[in-house]
Amino acid sequence: MKKYIILAIALVLSACATTAPKANSTCSDGSAPTKSISADGSYYVYACANSVNGNSSSDGLVPDALKQIKVVKDWEPVTDYRSLQHYTSKTEINDHKIQHNAKYKCLDRITYAKQISNKWFHTNSLIWGHCASYVHMAGTKNPQVVGDILLSWASADKDPIVWSIVVGDFTSAGYQLPSTIGTFSQFYALWYNEIAYTPKERERVDAYMTRKLMEQKFPVLNSDNNGRFNKCNINDINNPIRKRTDSNNCGNIRMKVAVGEIMLGFRLENQTLLDKGHDDMYVVNAFINKDGININHAAKGANTVNYSWEYTYYYSILAEIYRSVGYDFFEHTLPHGAKVHEHIAFNYRLLKDFTLTSQWAGAKPGMIGSTYSKIKNLSQAEFQKSNYGDEVIGWNNRDKYFVKAHKRFVSIYMPHFNTDVTYFDMDRRTHTLSANMGVAPYMLYVGNLE
């Protein structure tokens, strides 16, 4: 039976071959690339006979040096937990997150995965996001809060963190639940030794979180009644702006899961999990062009700056993580040739000129309610005051916000900046955890000050 299922999948992929766009019609030696599906079934791969990267690359993409990194014994993400704990003990949970918890009973909602639907219900999805953010913040005060949730998930007779595809509708749970597994794995990897479990409970939670991460295959979430939305194609950097391409499976969901896989892979000394994290991260990074611009985020219409800025945090998070194993991630080369530090630097320029992503932000079809036309004729000052710019960053202290988000980057690549940012400056929009991150770069930076 398994053989016939695999054959059926192969036939479907073959039938789709004429519709999937390709960046390179030929390889460097003039031969045609061979189309295949990735090992996890979530994106297309075009392989050339002379490809230098056997891990989901093709002719023209830089090999992934991260795949050379191995787990180390007794890994720790920070060198000074006392400084980290001092910092988190003095920071505050946002008032509106406290209000959300009181209104929506967030701990109960997240523990039992209540009211998160397979179908797209915008309000419930927003509530889930607010609650996940609250739990991250509450957990920094008492990591056992998250520990108890993870143990409940791992011990349940029926796994609550499951979802299924709904044809003809966006899958809300399919976005939120994998994202939560990713961010909670990040949190767990950081605060691992601060969570009290019995040996059997520890084994149960470790096994559960590993399984949940390994089973994430990132299927297409957007589909019409004919299932005509396509997977991302990492060999076409403009794929996220093409009609009927679901960029969720190669974008932010995969980023959150990948960082969880990397951090927990290191923590559990699980090379397989670490390798999967690097494979998933490679897919995300394949949409950053040679100038350091993430096309997937640039294509978010009127929200282009919001998405682009928030997700740069992950690159400083990873810089701290890889620093713990002696790898300079800022100098890491991404698949299209840009360095990580160039990606971060571009996003600083984007904060000063929101039009830098306009050619992609205005191209993506289907940005209902947040099309680029909402902001395209605004000045920079008008954009900053608009509904799409107001919450991006504290504009009056933009440089300080940038410094706090990317403190180590600034000290190396922008030392002319005024880096006099204290532990507790600008709490609301920099150190504060969101639904999209289980750790924050400044937290890790503080814990790594030797």
Wavefront OBJ file of the C-alpha trace (Angstrom):
o trace
v 0.000 0.000 0.000
v 2.803 2.425 0.928
v 4.414 1.863 -2.456
v 1.205 2.826 -4.275
v 0.755 5.935 -2.149
v 4.286 7.097 -3.001
v 3.624 6.372 -6.683
v 0.407 8.411 -6.550
v 2.225 11.360 -5.008
v 4.897 11.147 -7.690
v 2.245 11.205 -10.435
v 0.564 14.254 -8.925
v 3.877 16.100 -8.719
v 4.666 15.160 -12.282
v 1.310 16.536 -13.425
v 2.071 19.824 -11.666
v 5.518 20.159 -13.242
v 4.385 22.495 -16.000
v 2.790 24.976 -13.599
v 5.539 25.312 -11.016
v 7.768 28.303 -11.874
v 11.534 27.875 -11.978
v 14.293 30.403 -11.454
v 16.753 28.562 -13.723
v 15.593 26.866 -16.894
v 19.021 25.276 -17.321
v 21.953 24.356 -15.100
v 25.361 25.928 -15.544
v 26.489 23.055 -17.768
v 23.474 23.559 -20.063
v 21.528 20.534 -18.850
v 17.952 20.695 -17.604
v 17.424 20.464 -13.835
v 15.579 17.459 -12.436
v 12.419 18.317 -10.504
v 11.628 16.477 -7.285
v 9.804 17.003 -4.021
v 11.633 17.776 -0.788
v 12.121 15.014 1.747
v 9.328 16.419 3.930
v 6.996 16.860 0.969
v 6.531 20.582 1.505
v 8.399 22.313 -1.323
v 9.830 21.671 -4.796
v 13.519 21.078 -5.482
v 15.270 21.393 -8.842
v 18.562 19.518 -8.697
v 21.429 19.873 -11.161
v 23.918 17.106 -11.711
v 26.707 19.452 -10.622
v 24.872 20.800 -7.589
v 27.238 21.325 -4.663
v 24.584 20.990 -1.991
v 22.793 17.698 -1.531
v 20.387 19.182 1.004
v 17.590 20.847 -0.956
v 19.745 23.147 -3.064
v 20.138 23.442 -6.795
v 22.471 25.105 -9.207
v 22.962 28.721 -8.179
v 22.177 28.417 -4.463
v 24.966 28.579 -1.915
v 25.383 25.371 0.112
v 24.268 25.430 3.725
v 27.326 25.674 5.974
v 25.077 25.238 9.018
v 24.717 21.555 8.154
v 28.340 21.120 9.209
v 27.511 22.115 12.794
v 27.243 19.265 15.267
v 25.629 18.998 18.678
v 27.890 19.465 21.678
v 27.819 17.893 25.102
v 26.113 19.833 27.924
v 25.132 22.729 25.660
v 23.853 25.933 27.240
v 22.404 28.852 25.239
v 23.742 31.475 27.665
v 26.779 31.656 29.905
v 25.230 33.642 32.770
v 21.732 32.616 33.834
v 21.886 34.899 36.872
v 22.098 37.990 34.669
v 19.311 36.649 32.474
v 17.084 35.961 35.481
v 17.836 39.380 36.951
v 16.771 41.008 33.707
v 13.545 39.030 33.299
v 12.625 39.492 36.975
v 12.670 43.268 36.550
v 10.715 43.467 33.304
v 6.934 43.706 33.233
v 4.198 41.830 31.436
v 2.319 44.193 29.149
v -0.923 45.471 30.626
v -2.943 44.486 27.589
v -1.606 40.924 27.768
v -2.664 40.751 31.420
v -6.104 41.940 30.338
v -6.228 39.293 27.620
v -5.380 36.616 30.156
v -8.128 37.772 32.494
v -10.654 37.854 29.679
v -9.684 34.712 27.774
v -8.221 32.466 30.516
v -5.049 32.014 28.541
v -3.376 29.255 30.527
v -6.465 27.080 30.241
v -6.926 27.952 26.565
v -3.364 27.065 25.597
v -3.155 23.960 27.808
v -6.251 22.385 26.270
v -6.053 24.049 22.831
v -9.518 25.515 23.271
v -11.349 27.355 20.493
v -8.576 27.133 17.953
v -10.375 25.996 14.829
v -9.230 24.090 11.784
v -11.134 26.644 9.734
v -10.248 30.302 9.490
v -11.870 32.220 12.326
v -9.899 35.453 12.542
v -11.005 36.445 16.037
v -10.144 33.114 17.645
v -6.788 33.065 15.891
v -5.973 36.524 17.258
v -7.014 35.456 20.764
v -4.752 32.407 20.524
v -1.859 34.645 19.482
v -2.454 37.044 22.372
v -2.598 34.131 24.800
v 0.585 32.509 23.478
v 2.310 35.869 23.915
v 1.041 36.131 27.499
v 2.282 32.635 28.330
v 5.762 33.442 26.980
v 5.883 36.557 29.169
v 4.512 34.843 32.255
v 6.966 32.014 31.711
v 9.986 34.299 31.967
v 8.805 35.114 35.503
v 8.197 31.462 36.316
v 9.340 28.925 33.685
v 7.256 26.252 35.375
v 4.184 27.907 33.819
v 5.301 26.712 30.403
v 6.672 23.475 31.873
v 3.243 22.540 33.209
v 1.636 23.192 29.829
v 4.180 21.019 28.026
v 3.697 18.206 30.538
v -0.071 18.411 30.088
v 0.302 18.130 26.313
v 2.725 15.231 26.613
v 0.550 13.376 29.134
v -2.848 13.791 27.464
v -4.706 10.680 26.346
v -5.581 12.559 23.161
v -2.970 14.993 21.844
v -4.578 18.483 21.892
v -2.055 20.029 19.482
v -3.425 18.568 16.254
v -5.179 19.986 13.227
v -6.313 19.036 9.737
v -6.564 20.683 6.322
v -9.874 22.297 5.397
v -10.359 22.446 1.629
v -11.585 25.824 0.476
v -10.532 27.728 3.586
v -7.414 28.968 5.330
v -6.494 26.643 8.179
v -6.251 28.737 11.343
v -5.079 25.925 13.599
v -2.615 24.885 10.903
v -0.891 28.232 11.339
v -1.126 28.718 15.090
v -0.435 25.225 16.448
v 2.859 24.526 14.605
v 3.929 28.099 15.425
v 3.227 27.460 19.106
v 5.175 24.195 19.052
v 8.090 26.143 17.581
v 8.070 29.029 20.051
v 7.436 26.834 23.094
v 10.365 24.642 22.018
v 12.554 27.751 21.940
v 11.390 28.655 25.442
v 11.890 25.114 26.729
v 15.422 24.922 25.334
v 16.395 28.155 27.090
v 14.762 27.498 30.475
v 15.233 23.713 30.422
v 16.998 23.437 33.776
v 14.643 25.890 35.463
v 11.627 23.615 34.922
v 11.123 20.936 37.563
v 10.170 17.480 36.303
v 10.659 13.982 37.613
v 12.978 11.909 35.398
v 9.973 10.178 33.808
v 8.194 13.497 33.199
v 11.339 14.935 31.635
v 11.651 11.946 29.344
v 7.989 12.249 28.369
v 8.181 15.957 27.553
v 11.487 15.642 25.676
v 10.060 12.843 23.551
v 6.798 14.691 22.903
v 8.401 17.971 21.850
v 10.898 16.154 19.653
v 8.108 14.206 17.965
v 5.967 17.297 17.424
v 8.855 19.163 15.816
v 9.900 16.249 13.632
v 6.366 15.716 12.350
v 5.994 19.287 11.087
v 5.878 18.986 7.289
v 4.404 22.428 6.477
v 1.604 21.569 4.038
v -0.200 24.187 1.995
v -2.676 26.064 4.210
v -4.362 28.201 1.574
v -6.481 26.369 -0.948
v -9.536 26.928 -3.052
v -12.162 24.273 -3.642
v -10.034 22.802 -6.410
v -6.878 22.677 -4.290
v -5.103 24.979 -6.727
v -2.713 26.715 -4.341
v 0.895 25.595 -4.698
v 3.829 24.862 -2.453
v 6.756 27.249 -2.392
v 9.583 26.607 -4.815
v 12.955 27.547 -3.318
v 14.473 27.781 -6.796
v 12.231 30.719 -7.654
v 12.993 33.556 -5.264
v 9.932 35.479 -6.452
v 7.656 32.529 -5.738
v 6.045 34.243 -2.692
v 4.618 36.989 -4.910
v 3.182 34.649 -7.524
v -0.528 34.017 -7.734
v -1.807 30.885 -5.988
v 1.384 30.247 -4.051
v 0.936 29.617 -0.333
v 3.995 31.223 1.249
v 3.081 30.091 4.779
v 4.825 26.759 4.370
v 8.148 28.379 3.452
v 7.832 31.432 5.673
v 7.032 32.352 9.231
v 5.608 29.050 10.471
v 8.714 27.258 9.256
v 10.972 29.932 10.795
v 9.437 29.518 14.249
v 9.609 25.734 14.061
v 13.158 25.788 12.677
v 14.524 27.887 15.535
v 12.749 25.578 17.993
v 14.335 22.572 16.280
v 17.788 24.145 16.349
v 17.633 25.180 19.994
v 16.073 21.961 21.260
v 18.346 19.912 19.007
v 21.334 21.473 20.759
v 19.756 21.098 24.200
v 18.846 17.427 23.750
v 22.036 16.658 21.811
v 19.822 15.384 18.998
v 21.671 15.739 15.688
v 18.668 14.628 13.634
v 16.526 17.376 15.118
v 19.284 19.961 14.656
v 19.732 18.919 11.020
v 15.997 19.261 10.367
v 16.129 22.736 11.865
v 18.940 23.687 9.505
v 17.078 22.234 6.522
v 13.959 24.194 7.456
v 15.958 27.373 8.007
v 17.569 26.955 4.587
v 14.119 27.022 2.975
v 13.225 30.255 4.790
v 16.552 31.847 3.874
v 16.200 30.856 0.213
v 13.797 33.790 -0.149
v 16.341 36.400 0.962
v 17.891 37.906 -2.150
v 21.476 38.952 -2.795
v 20.751 42.387 -1.299
v 19.514 40.925 1.985
v 15.798 41.504 1.300
v 13.384 38.789 2.412
v 10.932 38.600 -0.503
v 8.428 36.631 1.564
v 8.160 39.502 4.055
v 8.573 42.238 1.472
v 5.470 40.850 -0.269
v 3.157 41.511 2.696
v 1.428 44.523 1.166
v 0.817 47.368 3.606
v 2.337 45.206 6.365
v 5.660 44.874 4.551
v 7.668 46.788 7.182
v 5.942 45.153 10.137
v 6.732 41.607 8.979
v 10.225 42.459 7.742
v 11.256 44.193 10.963
v 9.812 41.729 13.474
v 11.384 38.659 11.944
v 14.879 40.174 11.841
v 14.898 39.491 15.592
v 15.424 35.819 14.800
v 18.770 36.522 13.153
v 20.161 38.079 16.327
v 18.608 35.247 18.354
v 20.434 32.745 16.168
v 23.652 34.765 16.361
v 23.625 34.253 20.141
v 22.777 30.561 19.778
v 25.541 29.829 17.273
v 27.999 31.904 19.272
v 27.636 29.252 21.972
v 29.200 26.710 19.593
v 31.816 29.046 18.121
v 30.088 29.939 14.830
v 29.841 33.559 13.628
v 26.317 33.669 12.249
v 26.508 37.336 11.250
v 29.074 36.297 8.611
v 27.023 33.301 7.506
v 26.271 33.301 3.772
v 22.603 32.851 2.853
v 21.492 30.816 -0.206
v 21.524 33.787 -2.629
v 24.839 35.156 -1.422
v 23.890 37.829 1.111
v 25.471 37.721 4.548
v 23.234 37.675 7.620
v 24.622 41.056 8.715
v 23.579 42.496 5.333
v 20.032 41.255 5.895
v 19.882 42.984 9.289
v 21.435 46.164 7.888
v 18.855 46.324 5.091
v 16.063 46.204 7.625
v 17.554 49.191 9.438
v 17.383 51.120 6.163
v 13.804 49.913 5.669
v 12.830 51.532 8.967
v 13.965 54.850 7.492
v 12.376 54.355 4.070
v 9.333 52.070 3.895
v 9.306 52.220 0.079
v 12.417 50.037 -0.268
v 10.237 46.921 -0.561
v 7.559 48.513 -2.757
v 8.298 46.454 -5.882
v 7.375 43.267 -4.006
v 4.828 44.671 -1.538
v 2.634 45.833 -4.390
v 2.942 42.656 -6.432
v 1.426 39.944 -4.224
v -2.160 39.116 -5.214
v -4.789 38.534 -2.585
v -3.549 40.839 0.198
v -7.167 41.493 1.110
v -7.585 44.333 3.567
v -3.900 45.233 3.609
v -2.934 45.881 0.001
v 0.063 48.088 -0.661
v -2.282 50.701 -2.140
v -3.167 51.598 1.464
v 0.276 53.156 1.973
v 1.917 53.590 -1.438
v 1.183 57.313 -1.694
v 2.128 58.187 1.875
v 5.227 60.045 2.934
v 7.519 58.380 5.476
v 6.070 60.566 8.230
v 2.508 59.702 7.179
v 3.323 56.005 7.012
v 4.720 56.051 10.541
v 1.422 57.456 11.832
v -0.752 55.127 9.764
v -2.458 51.965 11.011
v 0.263 49.959 9.245
v 3.223 51.865 10.663
v 2.192 53.015 14.122
v 2.838 49.729 15.916
v 5.955 48.683 14.004
v 8.415 50.424 16.319
v 8.667 53.445 18.607
v 9.587 55.863 15.837
v 10.821 58.670 18.093
v 13.443 56.270 19.489
v 13.876 54.178 16.365
v 17.655 53.861 16.629
v 17.534 52.829 20.269
v 14.895 50.233 19.517
v 17.107 48.890 16.754
v 20.125 48.798 19.055
v 18.282 46.880 21.734
v 16.934 44.352 19.240
v 20.364 43.830 17.658
v 22.807 44.863 20.359
v 25.671 42.563 19.398
v 25.234 43.302 15.693
v 25.419 47.031 16.352
v 28.534 46.713 18.495
v 30.306 44.961 15.595
v 28.881 46.509 12.407
v 27.546 49.907 13.506
v 29.838 50.958 16.366
v 29.294 54.633 15.511
v 25.761 54.267 16.890
v 24.910 55.482 20.346
v 24.643 52.098 22.052
v 23.794 53.468 25.467
v 20.676 51.351 25.935
v 19.982 50.052 29.421
v 18.413 46.771 30.481
v 15.002 48.279 30.984
v 14.715 50.914 28.279
v 11.734 50.656 25.961
v 10.227 47.517 27.444
v 7.011 47.585 25.471
v 8.321 46.882 22.004
v 11.769 45.337 22.222
v 12.462 42.752 24.896
v 8.790 41.837 25.140
v 7.990 38.402 23.823
v 5.238 37.947 21.276
v 3.330 34.966 19.956
v 6.026 34.762 17.278
v 9.040 34.296 19.568
v 9.608 32.190 22.667
v 12.878 33.974 23.430
v 14.174 37.448 22.616
v 17.603 38.520 21.331
v 18.258 40.982 24.142
v 17.495 38.312 26.743
v 20.150 36.089 25.213
v 22.588 38.965 24.812
v 22.290 39.839 28.505
v 22.870 36.200 29.417
v 26.000 36.077 27.265
v 27.863 39.082 28.654
v 31.108 37.629 29.949
l 1 2 3 4 5 6 7 8 9 10 11 12 13 14 15 16 17 18 19 20 21 22 23 24 25 26 27 28 29 30 31 32 33 34 35 36 37 38 39 40 41 42 43 44 45 46 47 48 49 50 51 52 53 54 55 56 57 58 59 60 61 62 63 64 65 66 67 68 69 70 71 72 73 74 75 76 77 78 79 80 81 82 83 84 85 86 87 88 89 90 91 92 93 94 95 96 97 98 99 100 101 102 103 104 105 106 107 108 109 110 111 112 113 114 115 116 117 118 119 120 121 122 123 124 125 126 127 128 129 130 131 132 133 134 135 136 137 138 139 140 141 142 143 144 145 146 147 148 149 150 151 152 153 154 155 156 157 158 159 160 161 162 163 164 165 166 167 168 169 170 171 172 173 174 175 176 177 178 179 180 181 182 183 184 185 186 187 188 189 190 191 192 193 194 195 196 197 198 199 200 201 202 203 204 205 206 207 208 209 210 211 212 213 214 215 216 217 218 219 220 221 222 223 224 225 226 227 228 229 230 231 232 233 234 235 236 237 238 239 240 241 242 243 244 245 246 247 248 249 250 251 252 253 254 255 256 257 258 259 260 261 262 263 264 265 266 267 268 269 270 271 272 273 274 275 276 277 278 279 280 281 282 283 284 285 286 287 288 289 290 291 292 293 294 295 296 297 298 299 300 301 302 303 304 305 306 307 308 309 310 311 312 313 314 315 316 317 318 319 320 321 322 323 324 325 326 327 328 329 330 331 332 333 334 335 336 337 338 339 340 341 342 343 344 345 346 347 348 349 350 351 352 353 354 355 356 357 358 359 360 361 362 363 364 365 366 367 368 369 370 371 372 373 374 375 376 377 378 379 380 381 382 383 384 385 386 387 388 389 390 391 392 393 394 395 396 397 398 399 400 401 402 403 404 405 406 407 408 409 410 411 412 413 414 415 416 417 418 419 420 421 422 423 424 425 426 427 428 429 430 431 432 433 434 435 436 437 438 439 440 441 442 443 444 445 446 447 448 449 450
